[in-house]
């Protein structure tokens, strides 16, 4: 019997159960971007997205079949009068200027949380100019969201990827700390505490970690403990996938990182009766369901 409850899929047979975590799948920012893309593709079948709309090759391929084309900034400059979508990660100010000068029709799907963060970073940067302060961003260098944030500071903010990078800071100057929205909350506060201990001037700590993302760590840890084996569905290019998989693996050593059903070996689940499936904020629900159905099919063959 297959049933849905609170957005999670449960396949319940007499001899085994397969369950998809209700705390997996797209965050609301990604949902908004993809819904906008699908709506535009219905009537147009031509849509250009700057950068990968989501860090999942399976979902990008699905939308590409509908007519979406992923482009980069040089292509944004060379194309003229096209329908352009900015993804949830956000863009720096110059991307908007390029779109305007090229006559593009711009659909801005930047996540509202990221937009608010960009505004706060820009305001803090303008203030820092007056007191010789430093804007510091805890994030992944070259990540799309971080590039958008750096653009608010004329690319003068200092990006740190871990507590080991705080030596880059001048502790005699004022420091204003922000975080990429998808970074681990505990790591952010470790960095914040270390900066405050070393600082010889004013320090302002801005907790800008998205709770919809950070809360998933505890949720997926609890979920993983309930099963004999866990399949984490993600994309190796996704930072969030790597982080959440490590959480699952720590909670349940019998956890496997997969991108699709091709990665599954029957021996991983042959003797298991309780099977869990979960994913990142960039993992589409349809893909997790497809994997659940694949496992169900293989289990039934051997019952």
ZAMARGU-4260 file (C-alpha; in steps of 0.2 Angstrom, whole numbers, plus 5000, padded with zeros to 4 digits):
<rodrens>
0) 5000/5000/5000 | 5006/5017/4996 | 5000/5032/5006 | 5005/5051/5008 | 5005/5059/5024
5) 5011/5077/5028 | 5020/5078/5011 | 5030/5062/5014 | 5027/5046/5003 | 5026/5030/5013
10) 5026/5013/5003 | 5020/5000/5016 | 5020/4982/5012 | 5018/4967/5023 | 5037/4963/5023
15) 5045/4981/5021 | 5042/4999/5022 | 5049/5013/5012 | 5047/5031/5017 | 5052/5048/5010
20) 5056/5061/5023 | 5044/5076/5023 | 5059/5087/5028 | 5067/5084/5011 | 5065/5093/4994
25) 5066/5111/4988 | 5066/5125/5000 | 5053/5139/4996 | 5065/5150/4987 | 5069/5136/4974
30) 5050/5131/4973 | 5046/5149/4968 | 5060/5150/4955 | 5055/5133/4947 | 5036/5137/4947
35) 5040/5154/4938 | 5051/5145/4926 | 5038/5132/4922 | 5024/5145/4920 | 5034/5155/4908
40) 5039/5139/4898 | 5021/5135/4896 | 5017/5149/4884 | 5034/5153/4877 | 5045/5138/4877
45) 5060/5150/4877 | 5068/5155/4893 | 5086/5159/4898 | 5092/5156/4916 | 5108/5164/4922
50) 5117/5149/4930 | 5110/5133/4936 | 5092/5136/4942 | 5095/5123/4956 | 5110/5112/4960
55) 5103/5096/4953 | 5107/5090/4936 | 5091/5079/4935 | 5080/5094/4938 | 5089/5105/4926
60) 5088/5092/4913 | 5069/5091/4915 | 5067/5109/4913 | 5079/5110/4898 | 5068/5098/4889
65) 5054/5110/4891 | 5064/5124/4883 | 5074/5132/4897 | 5092/5136/4893 | 5106/5139/4906
70) 5118/5154/4901 | 5132/5163/4909 | 5136/5182/4911 | 5145/5183/4894 | 5130/5176/4886
75) 5119/5187/4895 | 5128/5202/4887 | 5128/5195/4870 | 5110/5190/4869 | 5097/5204/4866
80) 5079/5206/4870 | 5076/5189/4878 | 5066/5182/4893 | 5079/5180/4907 | 5076/5173/4924
85) 5087/5176/4939 | 5087/5161/4950 | 5084/5160/4969 | 5103/5162/4973 | 5103/5180/4969
90) 5114/5191/4957 | 5126/5206/4960 | 5120/5223/4954 | 5130/5222/4938 | 5119/5208/4932
95) 5104/5219/4933 | 5113/5232/4923 | 5118/5220/4909 | 5100/5214/4908 | 5094/5232/4906
100) 5106/5237/4893 | 5103/5221/4883 | 5084/5225/4882 | 5080/5208/4891 | 5063/5205/4900
105) 5069/5201/4917 | 5060/5189/4929 | 5068/5190/4946 | 5066/5174/4956 | 5079/5178/4969
110) 5074/5171/4986 | 5066/5184/4997 | 5078/5179/5011 | 5093/5182/5000 | 5086/5199/4994
115) 5084/5205/5012 | 5102/5199/5016 | 5109/5208/5000 | 5100/5224/5007 | 5108/5222/5024
120) 5125/5219/5017 | 5124/5234/5006 | 5118/5245/5020 | 5132/5238/5032 | 5145/5241/5018
125) 5140/5259/5016 | 5142/5262/5035 | 5158/5253/5035 | 5165/5265/5023 | 5164/5279/5036
130) 5173/5269/5050 | 5186/5259/5041 | 5176/5244/5045 | 5176/5226/5037 | 5162/5216/5030
135) 5165/5198/5033 | 5154/5184/5024 | 5155/5166/5031 | 5151/5157/5015 | 5158/5146/5001
140) 5170/5156/4989 | 5163/5157/4971 | 5145/5151/4977 | 5132/5160/4967 | 5124/5168/4983
145) 5141/5174/4989 | 5145/5182/4973 | 5128/5191/4974 | 5133/5197/4992 | 5150/5202/4987
150) 5143/5213/4973 | 5134/5223/4986 | 5151/5228/4993 | 5160/5232/4977 | 5169/5215/4980
155) 5178/5222/4995 | 5170/5210/5008 | 5181/5196/5015 | 5174/5179/5012 | 5179/5165/5025
160) 5175/5147/5023 | 5179/5141/5040 | 5186/5146/5057 | 5203/5143/5050 | 5201/5158/5038
165) 5199/5172/5052 | 5217/5176/5051 | 5212/5186/5035 | 5204/5199/5046 | 5211/5214/5054
170) 5206/5213/5072 | 5210/5231/5075 | 5196/5237/5064 | 5177/5236/5066 | 5170/5220/5059
175) 5152/5216/5053 | 5149/5197/5051 | 5136/5189/5040 | 5133/5172/5034 | 5128/5164/5017
180) 5110/5158/5021 | 5113/5139/5019 | 5129/5138/5030 | 5128/5127/5046 | 5122/5137/5061
185) 5134/5130/5073 | 5149/5134/5063 | 5143/5152/5061 | 5143/5154/5080 | 5160/5146/5082
190) 5167/5159/5070 | 5157/5173/5078 | 5164/5168/5096 | 5181/5167/5089 | 5181/5184/5081
195) 5174/5192/5097 | 5188/5185/5107 | 5201/5191/5096 | 5193/5208/5091 | 5201/5224/5098
200) 5187/5235/5090 | 5168/5234/5088 | 5160/5218/5081 | 5143/5216/5075 | 5136/5198/5072
205) 5122/5196/5060 | 5114/5178/5060 | 5108/5177/5043 | 5107/5158/5042 | 5090/5152/5034
210) 5081/5142/5048 | 5071/5132/5035 | 5088/5125/5029 | 5097/5124/5045 | 5083/5115/5054
215) 5084/5101/5042 | 5100/5095/5050 | 5092/5090/5066 | 5076/5084/5056 | 5086/5072/5045
220) 5097/5066/5059 | 5081/5060/5068 | 5074/5053/5052 | 5090/5043/5048 | 5090/5035/5065
225) 5073/5027/5061 | 5079/5016/5047 | 5090/5001/5043 | 5096/5009/5028 | 5095/5027/5021
230) 5097/5033/5003 | 5101/5052/5002 | 5097/5059/4985 | 5107/5074/4980 | 5120/5081/4968
235) 5139/5081/4971 | 5139/5100/4965 | 5127/5105/4979 | 5135/5111/4995 | 5119/5108/5004
240) 5118/5090/4998 | 5136/5086/5005 | 5132/5094/5022 | 5115/5085/5024 | 5122/5069/5018
245) 5136/5070/5031 | 5122/5073/5045 | 5113/5057/5039 | 5129/5047/5038 | 5134/5052/5056
250) 5116/5047/5062 | 5115/5031/5052 | 5131/5023/5045 | 5121/5013/5033 | 5117/5029/5023
255) 5121/5030/5004 | 5123/5046/4993 | 5115/5043/4977 | 5110/5054/4962 | 5097/5043/4954
260) 5092/5025/4954 | 5106/5019/4943 | 5118/5022/4959 | 5108/5009/4969 | 5115/4991/4971
265) 5102/4979/4976 | 5114/4972/4990 | 5112/4989/4999 | 5094/4985/5003 | 5091/4967/5000
270) 5090/4961/5018 | 5082/4978/5025 | 5064/4980/5029 | 5064/4998/5034 | 5071/5010/5021
275) 5072/5029/5022 | 5074/5041/5007 | 5079/5059/5010 | 5087/5073/5000 | 5094/5091/5000
280) 5085/5108/4998 | 5090/5106/4979 | 5083/5088/4977 | 5066/5087/4968 | 5052/5077/4976
285) 5048/5068/4959 | 5066/5061/4959 | 5064/5054/4977 | 5048/5046/4973 | 5055/5038/4957
290) 5069/5030/4968 | 5056/5024/4981 | 5046/5016/4967 | 5062/5008/4960 | 5067/5001/4977
295) 5049/4995/4979 | 5049/4986/4962 | 5066/4977/4966 | 5060/4972/4983 | 5043/4965/4976
300) 5053/4954/4964 | 5062/4946/4978 | 5048/4944/4991
</rodrens>
